[in-house]
């Protein structure tokens, strides 16, 4: 935890975008995030778009439920949870077990590029529970795990609806 940061509820009127800007401007302007902008996560959503949406959802969950959190750690850990820096849809043997291995890779990259602390590291390493066997061990990690599942489900359904809509249009035109 950064010196002086304590856990407290997020202000009721604090917008997620304010928190992201306050705690993550350096991350968003980094070269790694430019890589994430080009990589697809779910459907037609980039890894960067996914990560920002998850970060915002984490703030909304913590704020709505009045959960005392380390605000900076919650924002930075959630933005970096998928900082693996490759497009897992591209055929490559190193992507074969992506769902199981990307949390460790994302954590290593985040430590290397942003020197994240123990809360953020734990969040990133455990966000794929239950696919990975170790559950989150801090409240920020639990919030991230939930927010990631919500956002990923929404993005995946949106991607399927785009494909289905394209297939329907194709049939009508035939």
N, C-alpha and C positions, 0 to 999 in steps of 0.2 A: 504494500500500500504506500502511496506517496505520502510524504510527511504532511501532517495536518489534515489529511482526508479521513473523515469518519463516516460511518453509515448514518444516513438520515433519509427520510422520505423525500421524494422529488416534489417540488412545489406544485400545487394544484393547477397553476396557470402556466407552468413552464412547458413550452412547446418542445417536442422531440428535436426539431431542427435547431433550436437554440442550444441544446445540450450537445448535439453532434458538432455544431460549429465551435462551441467553447472547448470541447475536449479532443476533437479529432481533426482539426484543420490540417495539421502536419501529415496525418495519415492520408487524408483525401488528396493532398497535393503531391504525394510521393510517386516515384516511378512504378512501384509495385501496383498501385491502384490503377495506373494506366494499363498495365497488363490485365488486371481484373476487368477493366472496361471492355476488353476485346474477347474475353472468354465467356462462353454460355454456361449458365448454371442449370436452370429449369425452363423448359419451353423456349421462349424467346427472350428470357431475362438474363442479363449479364451477371457475372459474379459480383461486380460492383453494385449494381442495382439491388440484387438480392441482399447483400451485406448491409447496405444503407436501410433497406426496408426492415430487416431483422433488428438492426440497431434502434430504429424508431419504435418498433413494436416492444422492444425491451423497456424503453422509457415509458411507453403507454401502460404496460402491465405493472411496472413498479409504481408509477404515479397513481394509477387507478386503485390498486390494492393497498396503497400507502405502505409499501414494504421499505424499510430502511436499507439503503444500498450505498456502496461506494460509487458515487455517480460517475467519476472519471473511469474507474475500472469497468463498470458496466458498459459504458459507451465504447471504450477502446477495445475491450475484449469481444464485445458483440460485433463491432465493425471488422475485426480481424479474424473472426471465427473460421472463415473459409479462405484464408490468405495462403492458399497452396500454390498459386501462380502458374497454373497450366489449365488448358481446356480438357477436362476429363472425357469429353466426347470424341476427342481425337484418338484414333487407335494407336496405342503405345503400351507395351508390356508393363510399364511402370504405373499405368492407370487402371490396371485390371482389378485391383481390389480397392478402388478409390474410396468407397464408403467406409471402409475399415481403417485405411491408412492416412487419409487426408488430414485428420485432426493433428496428428503428430507432425506432419510436414508443415501445416499451417502454423503451428506453434513455433517450430524451429525458425521458420522464415520471419515470424513476428518478433521473436526474441532478437534475431540478427538485425532486423531493420529498425525496430522501435524500442528495444530494451524493455519489454513489458514486464510487469511485476508478477508476483505469485497468484494473485486473484485472476488476472487476465489469462495467465498461462493455464490455470486450472479450467477456466471457462472454455478456452479453445480446445484443450485436450479432451474434454468430456462432453462436448455439445452433441455428439452423435449417439448418446445413450438412448435406447437400449441396444442399438446396433453394435456399439462398442461396449464392453462389459462393465466398465467402471462408471458409476453414476456421478453426476456433479456433486462436489463436496462443499459448495458455498451457495448462498442464496442468489448471487449474481449468475452463477452457472445454471441453476435451476430455471431462472427466468429466461436465460438464453436458450436453453434446451426447448422450452415451451414455445418461445417466439419463433425459433427456427422451424419447428414443425408446422406451425400455423402458416408462416410465410411460404415455406416450401410446398405445402399442400395447395395453397392458393395458386402459386405459380405453375405447378404441375397441371392442375385442372385447367388453368387458362391455356397452357400449351396444348393440352388434349383438345380443348374446344376449338383452338385455331386449326389444328389438323383435321378435326371432324368437319368443321365449317368448310375447309378447302376441299375435302373429299366430297361433301354434299354439292358444293358448287360445281365440281368437276363432273359429277354424275348428271346434274341437270343440263350441263352444257353438251353432254355427249349425245 
